[in-house]
Structures are given as C-alpha cells and as structure tokens.
C-alpha cells in the first residue's frame, strides 16, 4: 500500500529542487549577460548585486529595466 503523504512530500521536494536549479541557472545567465554588456562598471555592479540577492525578481527586473538602459 502506498503512503500518499510520503509520496507527496517526495514530489514536493523534487519540485523545490527543480525551482532552485532554475533560479540558479537564471541568475548565472543574467550575471554573465550583465558582465558582457557595454555598460560602465559602476552600472554593472548594482545589477550584479540585484541579480545575486533577489533571484527571480532580480532577473525579471534586469531584463525589464536594466537591459534597456
């Protein structure tokens, strides 16, 4: 007999791991993109900090606001 509570907790654990991996990959892509941009270094450093500390929100802000300026 399957214990549904343990099955659901394993499924939830897997989803958390997938979301954390996606967050890490998006952060790395955003930071590399920021470093490759033609912006001066004094504009890059704040964006790198935002990308590093704010995860999904930082990536969204960078691509919506920072990439245009």
N, CA, C and O atoms as a DFTB+ gen file, in Angstrom:
276 C
 N C O
     1  1       0.836      -1.184       0.000
     2  2       0.000       0.000       0.000
     3  2       0.889       1.259       0.000
     4  3       1.864       1.335       0.748
     5  1       0.552       2.220      -0.824
     6  2       1.315       3.456      -0.956
     7  2       0.899       4.441       0.142
     8  3      -0.287       4.669       0.384
     9  1       1.913       5.016       0.796
    10  2       1.633       6.079       1.757
    11  2       1.649       7.394       0.982
    12  3       2.702       7.859       0.544
    13  1       0.476       7.977       0.822
    14  2       0.355       9.178      -0.008
    15  2       1.113      10.355       0.569
    16  3       1.630      11.182      -0.182
    17  1       1.191      10.449       1.892
    18  2       1.885      11.589       2.487
    19  2       3.377      11.569       2.152
    20  3       3.962      12.619       1.883
    21  1       3.996      10.389       2.164
    22  2       5.419      10.333       1.824
    23  2       5.626      10.560       0.330
    24  3       6.616      11.171      -0.073
    25  1       4.702      10.075      -0.491
    26  2       4.801      10.289      -1.940
    27  2       4.688      11.771      -2.268
    28  3       5.447      12.286      -3.089
    29  1       3.735      12.464      -1.626
    30  2       3.555      13.897      -1.883
    31  2       4.743      14.703      -1.389
    32  3       5.136      15.679      -2.028
    33  1       5.321      14.313      -0.262
    34  2       6.482      15.062       0.226
    35  2       7.688      14.856      -0.687
    36  3       8.487      15.776      -0.857
    37  1       7.838      13.662      -1.281
    38  2       8.919      13.439      -2.239
    39  2       8.703      14.269      -3.502
    40  3       9.648      14.823      -4.063
    41  1       7.451      14.346      -3.940
    42  2       7.134      15.139      -5.127
    43  2       7.390      16.620      -4.863
    44  3       7.928      17.322      -5.718
    45  1       7.006      17.089      -3.687
    46  2       7.233      18.485      -3.317
    47  2       8.721      18.777      -3.224
    48  3       9.176      19.832      -3.665
    49  1       9.473      17.860      -2.660
    50  2      10.917      18.022      -2.541
    51  2      11.563      18.119      -3.922
    52  3      12.462      18.933      -4.131
    53  1      11.112      17.299      -4.857
    54  2      11.638      17.330      -6.223
    55  2      11.342      18.676      -6.883
    56  3      12.208      19.248      -7.544
    57  1      10.129      19.179      -6.706
    58  2       9.762      20.468      -7.313
    59  2      10.591      21.610      -6.728
    60  3      10.980      22.527      -7.452
    61  1      10.860      21.561      -5.443
    62  2      11.689      22.595      -4.821
    63  2      13.096      22.556      -5.405
    64  3      13.686      23.600      -5.681
    65  1      13.633      21.357      -5.595
    66  2      14.967      21.231      -6.184
    67  2      14.997      21.760      -7.613
    68  3      15.959      22.416      -8.009
    69  1      13.959      21.482      -8.383
    70  2      13.884      21.974      -9.766
    71  2      13.815      23.500      -9.778
    72  3      14.491      24.140     -10.583
    73  1      13.008      24.088      -8.898
    74  2      12.891      25.549      -8.846
    75  2      14.202      26.202      -8.409
    76  3      14.579      27.250      -8.933
    77  1      14.886      25.593      -7.465
    78  2      16.177      26.136      -7.032
    79  2      17.215      26.058      -8.152
    80  3      18.000      26.987      -8.340
    81  1      17.220      24.967      -8.882
    82  2      18.144      24.835     -10.013
    83  2      17.827      25.855     -11.100
    84  3      18.737      26.470     -11.657
    85  1      16.538      26.038     -11.407
    86  2      16.139      27.035     -12.407
    87  2      16.543      28.434     -11.963
    88  3      17.007      29.235     -12.775
    89  1      16.372      28.732     -10.683
    90  2      16.758      30.039     -10.153
    91  2      18.255      30.264     -10.312
    92  3      18.690      31.337     -10.731
    93  1      19.037      29.248      -9.974
    94  2      20.490      29.358     -10.082
    95  2      20.918      29.580     -11.539
    96  3      21.770      30.422     -11.821
    97  1      20.328      28.830     -12.443
    98  2      20.673      28.967     -13.869
    99  2      20.300      30.347     -14.388
   100  3      21.076      30.961     -15.120
   101  1      19.119      30.846     -14.021
   102  2      18.707      32.183     -14.458
   103  2      19.620      33.260     -13.888
   104  3      19.940      34.230     -14.576
   105  1      20.041      33.097     -12.641
   106  2      20.959      34.063     -12.052
   107  2      22.287      34.083     -12.797
   108  3      22.814      35.155     -13.094
   109  1      22.828      32.923     -13.097
   110  2      24.112      32.849     -13.804
   111  2      23.992      33.476     -15.194
   112  3      24.870      34.231     -15.615
   113  1      22.911      33.165     -15.901
   114  2      22.706      33.739     -17.240
   115  2      22.603      35.264     -17.149
   116  3      23.203      35.974     -17.955
   117  1      21.851      35.764     -16.177
   118  2      21.708      37.206     -16.011
   119  2      23.021      37.886     -15.672
   120  3      23.331      38.946     -16.215
   121  1      23.801      37.283     -14.773
   122  2      25.087      37.874     -14.378
   123  2      26.061      37.880     -15.555
   124  3      26.746      38.877     -15.783
   125  1      26.128      36.794     -16.293
   126  2      27.023      36.735     -17.462
   127  2      26.589      37.769     -18.507
   128  3      27.427      38.453     -19.095
   129  1      25.281      37.875     -18.732
   130  2      24.768      38.856     -19.692
   131  2      25.114      40.272     -19.254
   132  3      25.486      41.111     -20.075
   133  1      24.992      40.530     -17.976
   134  2      25.324      41.861     -17.445
   135  2      26.815      42.152     -17.606
   136  3      27.197      43.256     -17.995
   137  1      27.649      41.168     -17.311
   138  2      29.095      41.372     -17.437
   139  2      29.520      41.589     -18.888
   140  3      30.481      42.314     -19.145
   141  1      28.827      40.979     -19.827
   142  2      29.171      41.125     -21.249
   143  2      28.625      42.411     -21.860
   144  3      29.009      42.776     -22.971
   145  1      27.742      43.098     -21.154
   146  2      27.144      44.314     -21.712
   147  2      28.176      45.434     -21.811
   148  3      29.245      45.368     -21.204
   149  1      27.837      46.458     -22.583
   150  2      28.745      47.582     -22.796
   151  2      28.587      48.679     -21.748
   152  3      29.098      49.785     -21.929
   153  1      27.893      48.389     -20.669
   154  2      27.690      49.386     -19.618
   155  2      28.994      49.618     -18.858
   156  3      29.847      48.734     -18.786
   157  1      29.139      50.812     -18.296
   158  2      30.311      51.051     -17.445
   159  2      30.214      50.208     -16.163
   160  3      29.126      49.795     -15.762
   161  1      31.345      49.965     -15.542
   162  2      31.397      49.082     -14.375
   163  2      30.545      49.594     -13.215
   164  3      30.014      48.797     -12.441
   165  1      30.410      50.916     -13.086
   166  2      29.608      51.455     -11.984
   167  2      28.110      51.209     -12.187
   168  3      27.335      51.361     -11.243
   169  1      27.691      50.837     -13.382
   170  2      26.303      50.432     -13.618
   171  2      26.143      48.916     -13.529
   172  3      25.049      48.424     -13.251
   173  1      27.215      48.180     -13.761
   174  2      27.144      46.717     -13.723
   175  2      27.069      46.180     -12.294
   176  3      26.307      45.255     -12.013
   177  1      27.854      46.757     -11.405
   178  2      27.939      46.226     -10.043
   179  2      26.592      46.209      -9.330
   180  3      26.251      45.188      -8.733
   181  1      25.800      47.294      -9.359
   182  2      24.489      47.211      -8.695
   183  2      23.580      46.139      -9.303
   184  3      22.861      45.454      -8.575
   185  1      23.608      45.988     -10.629
   186  2      22.773      44.967     -11.258
   187  2      23.230      43.561     -10.891
   188  3      22.400      42.673     -10.694
   189  1      24.531      43.351     -10.797
   190  2      25.033      42.042     -10.393
   191  2      24.584      41.731      -8.968
   192  3      24.207      40.595      -8.677
   193  1      24.619      42.710      -8.084
   194  2      24.150      42.500      -6.712
   195  2      22.653      42.202      -6.672
   196  3      22.209      41.335      -5.920
   197  1      21.878      42.921      -7.481
   198  2      20.432      42.663      -7.551
   199  2      20.176      41.252      -8.066
   200  3      19.340      40.532      -7.520
   201  1      20.887      40.861      -9.108
   202  2      20.718      39.517      -9.664
   203  2      21.114      38.445      -8.654
   204  3      20.462      37.404      -8.568
   205  1      22.152      38.686      -7.908
   206  2      22.645      37.693      -6.963
   207  2      21.714      37.537      -5.762
   208  3      21.437      36.415      -5.338
   209  1      21.233      38.643      -5.214
   210  2      20.474      38.576      -3.968
   211  2      18.967      38.431      -4.147
   212  3      18.296      37.957      -3.230
   213  1      18.413      38.819      -5.287
   214  2      16.960      38.797      -5.435
   215  2      16.428      37.687      -6.341
   216  3      15.222      37.617      -6.578
   217  1      17.280      36.845      -6.836
   218  2      16.878      35.655      -7.590
   219  2      15.909      35.971      -8.724
   220  3      16.245      36.745      -9.621
   221  1      14.692      35.375      -8.700
   222  2      13.733      35.552      -9.794
   223  2      13.354      37.021      -9.999
   224  3      13.258      37.489     -11.134
   225  1      13.142      37.732      -8.915
   226  2      12.756      39.142      -9.009
   227  2      13.895      39.952      -9.632
   228  3      13.656      40.836     -10.455
   229  1      15.110      39.653      -9.244
   230  2      16.264      40.352      -9.797
   231  2      16.435      40.111     -11.283
   232  3      16.735      41.036     -12.038
   233  1      16.247      38.874     -11.702
   234  2      16.364      38.547     -13.135
   235  2      15.275      39.269     -13.921
   236  3      15.545      39.834     -14.981
   237  1      14.049      39.252     -13.410
   238  2      12.941      39.939     -14.089
   239  2      13.216      41.435     -14.174
   240  3      13.014      42.041     -15.226
   241  1      13.673      42.035     -13.081
   242  2      13.978      43.478     -13.086
   243  2      15.091      43.808     -14.070
   244  3      15.016      44.802     -14.793
   245  1      16.126      42.970     -14.095
   246  2      17.241      43.239     -15.005
   247  2      16.788      43.213     -16.458
   248  3      17.129      44.111     -17.228
   249  1      16.027      42.196     -16.840
   250  2      15.624      42.090     -18.242
   251  2      14.529      43.088     -18.616
   252  3      14.409      43.452     -19.786
   253  1      13.735      43.534     -17.657
   254  2      12.699      44.523     -17.966
   255  2      13.209      45.962     -17.876
   256  3      12.790      46.816     -18.657
   257  1      14.104      46.232     -16.935
   258  2      14.550      47.610     -16.698
   259  2      16.019      47.818     -17.093
   260  3      16.340      48.729     -17.856
   261  1      16.893      46.975     -16.574
   262  2      18.329      47.185     -16.735
   263  2      18.850      46.962     -18.134
   264  3      19.787      47.638     -18.557
   265  1      18.278      46.049     -18.847
   266  2      18.759      45.742     -20.187
   267  2      18.482      46.901     -21.163
   268  3      19.248      47.125     -22.100
   269  1      17.395      47.623     -20.936
   270  2      17.016      48.720     -21.833
   271  2      17.904      49.939     -21.656
   272  3      18.201      50.641     -22.622
   273  1      18.328      50.193     -20.425
   274  2      19.094      51.430     -20.175
   275  2      20.533      51.328     -20.572
   276  3      21.286      52.290     -20.417
